[in-house]
Amino acid sequence: MEMRAFTLIEVIISTMLLSIILLGGTAVFYQSLKSSGISDVNSNLNSTLQSILNAIKKDVKYAQILGVGDGTRTDCLLAGVNGYSGSSLLINDLNGHGTRYSLNSELIASTSAETNQTTYLNTSQIAVQSLQFTWYCLGSDKIKIALSAKSNALGTGIQVDQDVSIEISLFNSGQN
């Protein structure tokens, strides 16, 4: 029986083909992993932003609005159907405790008017780029809260951006 061995050329060619296949598979796997990571960051960002809006809604829904930005109820009434917009919101809750919501170094700050103690509603991993309150005083009072935020997908350097908003009907502020 005659034994036949592989030639050096055959070994080199088969090794090169195997390397090409493995590199291609690795690239596809890495791309899939990267896409999954971005999707997870996007989902987490959206979930966190919705939680922040719901927390503010819980405080604002039954509160008395004292002002948006530098504007008062008079400014809101004069603004008509366009509403009065600003980057901060000042409220009094049902117990008469004042709270100011504002943007402070990419963090949403909730500051007590009585104690001047600030609580941040997001972590530094989510950078809030803008926070806008619009107060509508004609008909039923409403507040629209809009925010834009970004977060980075870990290890990829890719930034995920999101814009979210919510409109809240107010039950303790002016006309209803």
C-alpha positions as a printed Julia matrix, in Angstrom:
176×3 Matrix{Float64}:
   0.0    0.0    0.0
   1.37   3.3   -1.06
   1.04   6.3    1.34
   0.55   9.68  -0.16
   1.32  12.82   1.9
   0.25  16.41   1.36
   2.68  18.66  -0.4
   3.83  21.88   1.23
   1.84  23.91  -1.32
  -1.39  22.04  -0.49
  -0.86  22.63   3.23
  -0.18  26.36   2.68
  -3.25  26.79   0.42
  -5.57  24.93   2.81
  -4.22  26.95   5.76
  -4.79  30.22   3.86
  -8.34  29.2    2.93
  -9.09  28.23   6.53
  -7.67  31.58   7.72
  -9.85  33.53   5.28
 -12.97  31.64   6.38
 -12.17  32.16  10.08
 -11.46  35.88   9.6
 -14.73  36.35   7.72
 -16.67  34.5   10.4
 -15.0   36.53  13.12
 -15.89  39.79  11.36
 -19.54  38.74  11.03
 -19.62  37.67  14.69
 -18.05  40.97  15.83
 -20.5   43.03  13.74
 -23.42  41.07  15.18
 -22.11  41.58  18.71
 -21.61  45.3   18.06
 -25.15  45.7   16.67
 -26.55  43.85  19.65
 -24.65  46.15  22.03
 -25.94  49.28  20.28
 -29.47  47.89  20.36
 -29.13  47.22  24.1
 -27.84  50.75  24.75
 -30.66  52.22  22.65
 -33.26  50.2   24.54
 -31.74  51.06  27.93
 -31.56  54.76  27.03
 -35.2   54.83  25.93
 -36.33  52.96  29.05
 -34.37  55.27  31.36
 -35.67  58.43  29.67
 -39.26  57.2   29.89
 -38.73  56.44  33.61
 -37.41  59.97  34.16
 -40.41  61.5   32.38
 -42.82  59.34  34.4
 -41.14  60.38  37.67
 -41.54  64.05  36.75
 -45.13  63.41  35.63
 -45.93  61.88  39.02
 -44.76  65.08  40.76
 -46.22  67.58  38.28
 -49.68  66.14  37.56
 -51.3   67.41  40.79
 -48.88  70.27  41.43
 -49.44  73.98  41.04
 -47.2   75.4   38.33
 -45.49  78.56  39.54
 -43.36  79.18  36.49
 -41.56  77.9   33.43
 -38.14  79.46  32.83
 -38.54  83.1   33.87
 -42.24  83.12  32.96
 -45.28  83.18  35.22
 -48.91  82.28  34.58
 -49.46  85.73  33.05
 -46.69  85.05  30.5
 -48.25  81.67  29.75
 -51.68  83.23  29.16
 -50.14  85.87  26.88
 -48.34  83.16  24.88
 -51.72  81.79  23.77
 -51.93  78.48  21.91
 -48.14  78.32  21.44
 -47.6   78.03  25.19
 -44.71  79.46  27.18
 -41.39  77.6   26.98
 -38.35  77.52  29.18
 -35.57  75.27  30.4
 -36.75  75.02  34.02
 -40.01  74.28  35.8
 -41.02  75.53  39.26
 -43.91  73.77  41.03
 -45.62  73.55  44.41
 -46.86  70.07  45.3
 -50.13  69.42  47.17
 -48.32  69.97  50.49
 -47.03  73.36  49.34
 -43.42  72.18  48.92
 -41.62  73.81  46.04
 -39.46  71.95  43.54
 -37.47  73.22  40.57
 -36.59  70.93  37.66
 -33.68  72.07  35.52
 -30.69  70.86  33.54
 -27.38  70.98  35.41
 -24.23  69.79  33.58
 -26.1   67.19  31.47
 -28.03  65.96  34.54
 -31.71  66.62  35.27
 -31.81  68.25  38.69
 -34.79  68.25  41.06
 -34.1   70.9   43.67
 -36.21  71.42  46.79
 -37.11  75.09  47.34
 -37.18  74.59  51.13
 -33.91  72.71  51.7
 -32.07  73.61  48.49
 -31.15  69.89  48.29
 -30.7   68.59  44.74
 -31.49  65.09  43.49
 -30.37  64.04  40.02
 -32.78  61.97  37.95
 -30.21  60.49  35.57
 -26.67  59.17  35.9
 -23.59  60.5   34.14
 -23.76  57.58  31.66
 -26.75  59.31  30.07
 -25.93  62.87  29.06
 -29.04  65.04  28.7
 -28.35  67.59  25.97
 -31.55  69.62  26.29
 -34.55  69.89  28.6
 -37.54  71.96  27.5
 -40.8   72.68  29.33
 -43.76  74.2   27.49
 -46.71  75.41  29.56
 -50.1   75.68  27.87
 -52.65  77.77  29.81
 -55.58  78.09  27.41
 -58.34  75.56  28.03
 -56.98  72.84  30.29
 -53.53  73.51  31.68
 -50.83  71.22  30.3
 -47.08  70.88  30.48
 -45.07  69.34  27.67
 -41.64  68.06  28.65
 -39.15  67.32  25.88
 -35.6   66.13  26.32
 -32.7   65.01  24.16
 -30.06  62.68  25.52
 -27.11  60.57  24.42
 -25.26  57.53  25.67
 -22.23  55.64  24.39
 -22.27  51.96  23.51
 -19.59  50.44  25.72
 -16.42  49.47  23.91
 -17.59  50.72  20.51
 -17.25  54.48  20.8
 -20.6   54.76  19.05
 -23.0   57.36  20.43
 -26.74  56.66  20.65
 -29.04  59.72  20.62
 -32.7   59.86  21.62
 -35.42  62.48  21.85
 -38.46  61.84  24.06
 -41.38  63.93  25.23
 -44.54  63.7   27.28
 -47.57  65.94  27.66
 -49.13  66.12  31.13
 -52.63  67.38  31.88
 -52.54  69.36  35.11
 -55.24  69.03  37.75
 -54.25  71.77  40.21
 -53.02  74.69  38.14
 -55.34  77.43  37.01
 -58.15  76.42  34.66
 -59.15  72.8   34.19
